[in-house]
Amino acid sequence: MKLLFLITVSGSICTICGILPQKAVRRFFLYRWQELILKMALLLFLIPCPPALLVRKIWENVRGRATVSRMADIHIMPDRASVLLHDQRIIVNRGFQIYMLGTAILVVVMLFLLFRKLSGYLSEKSAAMAAGVYRRTSISAEGLKELKEKVHLRRNIQVYEVPFPGGAFTMGLFRPIIIIPEDMRGEQRDIVLLHEMYHIKRNDIVFRFLMMAAICMHWFNPFIYCLRQALYRISEINCDERVLGHLSGEQRKIYAREIYLQAEAVQKEGDVFVKLGGHKSLTKERVENIMTINKKSIGKTAKRLAEAVALAIWVLSSLPVFAYNGVTVLKIGGEIENPQKEYESFYDSEILLTTNGNYIQEPIDMDIRYEQQFVDEDGNIYEVDMEGNGRAGCAHPVLASGEYQIHKKDGSGGCITTVYAAKRCEACGQIFKGEYISEFKYAKCPH
């Protein structure tokens, strides 16, 4: 669940970075650059950035963070999703149950929205085809082949005509079908077909389906709807740019007029239908671009700068993944003195796990009397002064085992108690510090 919110933050950052420089994009014709940023945002909405996850993993290993196979001191609050793997059983805590409940609710909502959108699309497509209003286009096979060669399109497509006015559009993910009004003929029809073929060539239908899936995942995020509008707009403009490479000056006028006419016929944008027409502001921008495109260009230096900015945006958008903690999986072995009690404490208590003890314990109110102290096995506490430690000439005849504890305030009301295995000479009081055991952190010092 937390990962979903981090993904939505990453996608939102990339979306904002792709939409904000709109004036610069129009001025320098950076539409392809903008489309790259917006498609990056779409992918970030769907999956976390893999390179960022790899960097995060390396960073965790460098810092010695805990993993299933390599354990360090772990401090777990009850609301942090955790799983305990022991030889006897598998235990989950309260945070894990809340995590799974939230995840289940989100998945149910996603699947419901996805089912509704897909069923609506399939019903609309099936009903239209079953109505018998579509029929094969009158364009010859040679003419269709010639248009496909201009676009360098190798996929098999079908072209149908409808006996009523409206906008041309493309549907079908695996078997693309182009729908055009039957009154289109000659250059008008060929130009419209070129436009729709470029949508197929660029896999815009695939991105429409991915966009639909992203909306089902992030229905609560308003930026996902901004991204949908921006991607629809930029895909049309970039298709226009490619079509214009095949048109003369007079044909550009025909193309601009056709865009205007179909914009009036199209009332709304489909989720997965790629349509030639669009809303008024988009139509105005497209017509202006048709009359000016190829008259403006940017140099190689500006292109390299744009590529560097795109990389920087990608890195910036990937940063939220470093805040992901996920589910903590603890694997311990050996015998536990009171397993039922330990299991219950794991479910609903703040816990600490030591590096070398392989056991779970509740944070205890340690009896801290001195900043440095030694606690023997019988619980006796002795103040320790490491600078004046011991007595010269003592042979240390008897050494008592215990723990050497160092208590420090952290300046914000909390404290840290570090524990080492140690031995104490009963004759002179000298402390022999051994291996590090654990470190207890308290947000509010109880000592």
N, C-alpha and C positions, 0 to 999 in steps of 0.2 A: 504493500500500500504506500509506504514511504517512497519506494522507488518510483512509483507512478507520479507522485507529486514532484519529485526531483526531475523526472523526465519532462513533465509539463512546464517546469521552470526553464529548463534548457531550451525547449522548443519555443517558449515565449520570448526568451532573450534573442534568439536567432530571428524570429519573426519580426520583432521590433527593429532589429538592425537592418533587416531587408526592406522594411516599409518606410522607415524614416527618411532615407536619402532620396525621396521620390523626385525632387526638383533636379538634383544632379543627374539622376538616371535619365530623365527626359531631355535634359540639356545636352548630355554627351552620348546619348543613345546607348546606355549601359544596360539594356534590357536583358541581355543574355547573362550578364553578371548578376543582376537582380534575381533572375530565375534560378540561378545556381544557389544563391543564398536561401531563397524560399524553399527550394527542394531539400536543401540541407535541414531547414527547420522542420519540414514534414518528416524526414527520417528521424530527427531527434525526438519528435513527438511519438514515434513508434518504437524506437529502440534506444537504449542508452549508448553513448559513444564508446565503441569498443577500445580505441586507443587510450581514451581517458581512463577506462576501467583498468587497463594494463598498467598505466602509470600509477594509478592509485594503489594497485596491488604491490608494485615495486616499492612504493613509498611506505606502505604498511610493513613490508618485510624489513626495510631499512630501519624503521623505528621499533621493530621488534613487537609489533602488534600480535595478538593471539590468533592462532588458527587451530584447526582441529588437531593437527599433528604436532604443533609447536606451541607450548603453553607458556604464558607469562602471567603476571598478576592481573586478575580480572575483577573489576568492580561493576556489578550488575544491579540496576534498579529494577523493582518489580514491573514497571511499565515498559521495559526493554524486552522485546521478543527474544526468548532464549529457549534452547532445547538441551537437555542433559542426556547424554548417551552413557549408560553404565552397563556393566556386565549383567545386572539383574533385571533392568527395565529401562524404558525410555520415558522421560518426564518432560513436560512443557510447563512454562510458568504462565502467570496471568497475562503478561504482556503478549505472549505468543497467541493465546486464545483471542485476545482483542484484535491482534494483527490479522489472524485468519478470518475472524468475523467481518472485519472491514473489507478485507480482500474479497471475500465471498459476495458481499453486497455489491461491490464495484463490478465484479465479473458478471453477476446476474444482470445488472443494469446495462453493461456493455453488450452482452449477448442479446438482450431484448431489443436494444436500439439497432444492432447489426441485423438481426432477423427481420425487423420491421422495414429497414431500408432495402435489404436484399429482396425480400418478398414483394415490396412495392415495385422495385425495378423489374423483377421477373414477370410480375402480373401485368405491368404496363406493356412490356415487350411482347409477351405472349398474346395478350388481348389485341394488340395492334396487328400482329402478324396473322392472327386467326380471323380478323375481320375481313381480310381479303382486299384491303385498300392498297397494299403494296404490290407493285409489279416490276418486272425487270426493266432496266433503263433501255432506251432506244440507242444508246451509244454503242458503236461497234466494238468488237473485241480488240481490233487493231488500235482504235482510238484510245481505249482504256489502257492498253499495253503501253502506248506512247506516253500517256500521262504518268504511268507508274515509272517509266524509265527516267523521266525528268526528275522525279522525286527520289529515285533509286530505292523504290519500295519493292521488296521481294515477297511480301506476304500476300496470300490470296484474299481478295476482298470481293464483296458483292455490292452492287449499286441498284437501288430501288427508287421508283418514282411514286409519288402520291398524287391523287387527282384533286388536290385542294391546295390553296396558297399557304405558305408558312416558311419557316426557316429550315435550311439544310442542317443536318446533324449526323453524327456518327455514333453508333452503339455497338456493343459486343466486345467482350474482352478477348476471347480466343478466336472468334470468327467475325472480324469487323464488317459492319454493314453501313453503307453510306445512304442516307435518305435525302432525296432532293424533290422539289415540286416538279410536276410534269411539264409545266410551262417554260422551264429553263431549256434553252437551246444554244447551240453555237458556242461563242467565246464565253458568254455568261456562265453556261454550265461547266465548261472546262476549267475556268478560273475557280469556281466554287469547289469542284472536285479536287483541284490541286491543293486548296486550303485544307480540305478534310483529309486528304492523303498525307499531308504533312503532320496532321494530328496523329495519325496512325503510325507514321514513321518515327515520331518523337515519343511514342508510347504515352501520350497524354491520357488515354483511357485508363492505363494502368495507374497513373498518378491520381486520377479521379477516384478509383477504387481505394487506393491507399488513403486518400483524403477522407473518404467515407469511414474507413476503419479508424482513422485518427480522431474523427469527430465522435465516434461511438466510445472511444477510450477517454477522451478529454471533453465530454459534453459540458462540464462545469466551467471550462476555461473560455472566456470571451475571445482570447487571442486566436484560438483555433478557427473561429469563424472569420476573423480578419484574414487569416492565412488562406482560407478557402477563396475568399473574394480576390485576394492579391494573386494567387496562383492561376485562377481562371483568367484574370485580366492579362497577366504576363504571357500565358500560353497562347492567347489569341494574337497578341502583338508580335511575338516571336514567329508565329506561323505566317503572319502577314509579311514579315521581313523576308522570309524564305520564298514566299510566293512572288514577291515583287522582283526577285532575281530573274524571273521568266517573262516579265511583262514589259510591254512598250509603254510610252507615255499615254496613248489613247486607252490602252487596256487598263491602266491604273485608274482612269476615270470610271470605267465600267465596274471595276472591283470596288472602288469607294462607294459608288451608287448602290451596288448590291449589298454591301455591308449596312448601309443606311436603311434600305428597304427591309432587310431581314431583321434588323433591330426593332423595327416597328411590329413585325410579326411575332417575335419571341417575347412572351410575357414574363417568363421566369426562367431561371437557369436550372437545369437538371443536375442532380448529384453526379451521375455517371454518363450522361449524354453530352457529347461535345458538339456545341452548336456554333454556327457561324455568327449569328447576331448576338447582341448584348445590350446592356443598359445605355442610357443616353450619354453619360459622361465617358464611358469606354468607347462608344461609337465615335464621339467627337475626337478623342485622342487618336484612335486608329485611323480615321480619315485624314487628320493632320499629318500623321506619320507617313501615310501612303504618298502624300504629295511632297514630303521633304526627306524621306529616308534615302540613304546613300549619298545625300548631299552634305551630311555631317559625319565626321569620323574622329577617332582619337588616335594618338600616336602609340608606339610600342611602350614608351615609358609609362604612360597613363594606364595601359593595359596591365603592365607588371605591377603597378601600384594597386590597381583594383584587385589583382590576384592576391597580393599581400594582405590587403584589407579583408578579403574573404577568408583567408587562413586565420587571421586574428579574430574574426567573428566566430569562426568554428571553435577556436581554443577558448574564447570567452564563454561561449554557450555550453561548453563541456565542463566548466568548473563546478556546477552544482553536484555533479556525480561524486565529488570528494566528500560531500556531507552524508553520503549513504552509509549506514551501519549494517543494515540488513538483519538477518536472524543470527544470533550468536549460538554456535554449536559447541558444546563442551563435551569432551570425551575423557572419562576418567576410569580408572581400573582399581582393583584391590578391594579389600573388605571395608565396609562402613559399619561402625559400631552400632549405630541406631538408624538404619536406613529409612524407616518410615518417617522419623522426625526430620531427617535431612531432606527427604523428598518434599515434605510439607513446607519446610522453610524455603526450598527452592521455588515453590509455586508463588508465594505471596510475600517474600521478604527481600530486603536488601542483602546481597551476599557478596562474599569475597572468595576468590580461589587462589591458592598459593601455587608457586612454581614447582616446588619439589615435594609437596605433601600429597598431591593428588586427592584432595578432599575438599568438601564444601563446608563452610561454616558461616554462621550469622555474624555480622559485626558485633563485637562485644564491647561493653563499656570497660575498657582496660583501666586498671587501677594505676593511674599515672600520678606519682607523688613528686617526681623530680624530672628535670629536663633530660637527664641521662640516668638510667637505673638498670640494675641487674635483678632479675626475678628467678629464684631457684626453683627446683622441681616441687618444693613444698609450698611455694607461693610467697616466700619471704622476699621482701624488697629492700635493696641496698642502693644508696646513692652512689653514683660513679663520677669520678673526676679523672678523665683520661690523661690530663696533663700531669697530675700528681699520682699517677697510677702505680700502686705497689710500694714495696720497700726494698731498698738495695740489700743484697746479701741473702734474701729469703730464698729457700730452696723449693718453695711451693709444695709442701708435703702432701696436702689434700686439696683436690680441685673439685668444686661442686658444679654440676651441669645446670644449665638454665638458658635464659634469654637476655641479651643485651638490647635495651630499648632506648631509642632516641626520639624525643618528642619536640616538635617544632611548630610554632605558630606560623600561619601563612600570610598574615597581614590583612585578611579579609574576614576574620572571625572564625575561620576554620583552622584545622591543624593536620599534621602528618606525623604518624608514628611509624618509624622504621624498626624492624625487628631482625636481629641476627642471632644465630646460635652462638653460645659463648660458654666459657668456664671461668669460675672465680676461685682464687686462692683463699681458703678460709683462714689462713694465717696472716697474710698481709693485705688482702682485698684486691690484688691485681686482677684485671680483667683480660682474658684472652679471647678476642673476637674471632668468631668462626664464619661460616657461610651465611650469606643473606637468606632470610626466610620469606619475609613479606613486607608489604607497606600498607598501612591502613590510612585512608583519607576520610576526613569528616568535613562536610560543608559548614557545620557549626560545631566548634570544639566543645565536647561534653566534659572535659577534664578540669 
